[in-house]
Amino acid sequence: MQSGGDYGNGFHDDHHRDLEWEEKQVSGPGSFGRAKKRSRGGARGGGLSTNVPRVSDEQKKSLESPDSPPPCTDFDVAYFHSYAHVGIHEEMIKDRARTETYREAIMQHQSLIQGKVVVDVGCGTGILSIFCAQAGAKRVYAVDASDIAVQAKEVVKANGLSDKVIVLHGRVEDVEIDEEVDVIISEWMGYMLLYESMLGSVITARDRWLKPGGLILPSHATLYMAPISHPDRYSHSIDFWRNVYGIDMSAMMQLAKQCAFEEPSVESISGENVLTWPEVVKHIDCKTIKIQELDSVTARYKFKSMMRAPMHGFAFWFDVEFSGPASSPAENTSATSVASGTSSTSPSGEGNQKKRTNPSDALVLSTSPEAPPTHWQQTIVYFYDPVDVEQDQLIEGSVTLSQSKENRRFMNIHLEYSSAGRSFVKESVMR
Ligand SMILES: C[S@@+](CC[C@H](N)C(=O)[O-])C[C@H]1O[C@@H](n2cnc3c(N)ncnc32)[C@H](O)[C@@H]1O
C-alpha cells in the first residue's frame, strides 16, 4: 500500500450487485472475552464519578429528544471513570505523533488563538489547554467530566496559568460557559475513529458556544478501510492448534477462531499486509457534521486485489486534518505537514477513494499502517476463515458502523463482503 496515490478505483453504485449470501459468518451470543485488552476509554471499569448528573436507562428514553444531547447513563459514568486512571493519559501523552501534531497544529494556528477564547473538549490532564495558553489564548475553558479534571486543575495551577485556564469538572453537555468562544480544540478520536462516540460531545460544544466562522481543531477526519492478508497472525493463533507437542489439537481451532476473531482487534500491521489501496468509509467536516449522522455510517466499497494472497480481513484506520479558515494567515507559518501515510483528506465527489489535492496546506495526524505508529494502531476485523484472492480479483460489499443500542460508546460493525461469487457477512461489536 502506498500513500498519496492517485486512486482510480472508487466505488460506483451501478457496479454494485445484490449479494446472495452463500455463507453467513455471524458471531454467536457467547463472548469469550477480548483477544487484546484496550486501555483507552473502554467504557468499562467500575466506580462512580460524583460530578456527573446521571439517569437510568429507563429515564434516558423519556428524556431523549432530537435536539437534546444524550443524557448521562451509567455507561457514560463508567466511561468517564476509565479516564480517571493515569495510565490512559500517560499512554496518550507519550504518543508523540499525537501530542506533537496537536501542539504543532496549535502553533500553526497561533494567529487565530492569540487573545482569543478557547474550549478544550475533554481536557484530560489539561495538556492541550496549556498549549493553547502558551500560544497566547486569552482564556481557555478546560472541560472534563472525568475526575482527571481534579489533576488538570493542579497542573494548571503549578504552571501559573490559573488566571487563564479555567477547569470545569463536568460534561460539556451540562457545564455552563457564559460567552461565545473563538476556538474549539479536542482530542476525541477513538479506535476506528468513531469508537467511544466522543465526537458527539464536540458537536454539542460547537453548537453551544462556537462563534460563526470560529476555528475547530481538528477540522476534518477520515476513516479508511482496506483488505489485508496476515498469515502470521492466523497461523500464530489458529494453525498453532494443529500440532501441539505432537498432539493433534485441531479440535480447538473452531474455539480459537471464535476467541481470536469475534471482536475487532486493535493491533499494528504494516503496509505489506494491505492488499490494495484504501477506500474512504466516512469523511467528516467537524464544522458541519450533525450528531444524527453518527448514529449509523454505511459505505459501499469495491477493491481490486493487487496480489494473489489469502485475505484475512479488513483493516481500518483514520487521519485527522488541522486546517483553519482558507484565509488564515497562520497557514504561512513555518510548521510543516506530517506525512499521513494515507492519501487523502478531502472528498472529490468521484467515489470513495480520495487523494490529497495539496499535501502541503494542512497538518495531518495519520494512523495509517505506513505512518509513524500511534497508540491507536489499526483496527482489524478478521474473518473466521481466510478467503483466497487472485491478483486483480474484485472484493466488494459494504460496511455499516452503528452505535450500539446497549451502550452508545460501543460500536456495531456489520460487514458484507463478496469475492469470486462467494458472499459473507461478519457481525461484530467493539466493546
Ligand atoms: C482522549 S482523552 C483526551 C485528553 C486530553 N485532551 C489529551 O489530549 O491528552 C478524552 C477526554 O475527554 C473526556 N470527555 C469525553 N467526553 C466528554 C464529555 N462529554 N464532557 C467532558 N469530558 C469528556 C474524557 O473524560 C477524557 O478525559
The ligand as a MOL file (V3000), in Angstrom:
LIG
                    3D

  0  0  0     0  0            999 V3000
M  V30 BEGIN CTAB
M  V30 COUNTS 27 29 0 0 0
M  V30 BEGIN ATOM
M  V30 1 C -8.8670 11.1230 24.5490 0
M  V30 2 S -8.9090 11.9900 26.0840 0 CHG=1
M  V30 3 C -8.0070 13.4320 25.6870 0
M  V30 4 C -7.3960 14.1070 26.8950 0
M  V30 5 C -6.5420 15.3110 26.6010 0
M  V30 6 N -7.2640 16.3190 25.8360 0
M  V30 7 C -5.2860 14.9440 25.8560 0
M  V30 8 O -5.2200 15.2610 24.6620 0
M  V30 9 O -4.3910 14.3340 26.4280 0 CHG=-1
M  V30 10 C -10.5960 12.4900 26.1130 0
M  V30 11 C -11.0510 13.1290 27.3920 0
M  V30 12 O -12.3460 13.6600 27.1420 0
M  V30 13 C -13.1580 13.4800 28.2740 0
M  V30 14 N -14.5470 13.5200 27.7970 0
M  V30 15 C -15.1410 12.7010 26.9070 0
M  V30 16 N -16.4170 13.0760 26.6810 0
M  V30 17 C -16.6290 14.1690 27.4540 0
M  V30 18 C -17.7690 14.9940 27.6730 0
M  V30 19 N -18.9100 14.7700 27.0510 0
M  V30 20 N -17.6550 16.0220 28.5450 0
M  V30 21 C -16.4890 16.2410 29.1960 0
M  V30 22 N -15.3880 15.4780 29.0420 0
M  V30 23 C -15.4500 14.4530 28.1690 0
M  V30 24 C -12.7050 12.1530 28.8510 0
M  V30 25 O -13.0440 12.0650 30.2190 0
M  V30 26 C -11.2110 12.1950 28.5810 0
M  V30 27 O -10.5020 12.6990 29.6870 0
M  V30 END ATOM
M  V30 BEGIN BOND
M  V30 1 1 1 2
M  V30 2 1 2 3
M  V30 3 1 2 10
M  V30 4 1 3 4
M  V30 5 1 4 5
M  V30 6 1 5 6
M  V30 7 1 5 7
M  V30 8 2 7 8
M  V30 9 1 7 9
M  V30 10 1 10 11
M  V30 11 1 11 12
M  V30 12 1 11 26
M  V30 13 1 12 13
M  V30 14 1 13 14
M  V30 15 1 13 24
M  V30 16 1 14 15
M  V30 17 1 14 23
M  V30 18 2 15 16
M  V30 19 1 16 17
M  V30 20 1 17 18
M  V30 21 2 17 23
M  V30 22 1 18 19
M  V30 23 2 18 20
M  V30 24 1 20 21
M  V30 25 2 21 22
M  V30 26 1 22 23
M  V30 27 1 24 25
M  V30 28 1 24 26
M  V30 29 1 26 27
M  V30 END BOND
M  V30 END CTAB
M  END
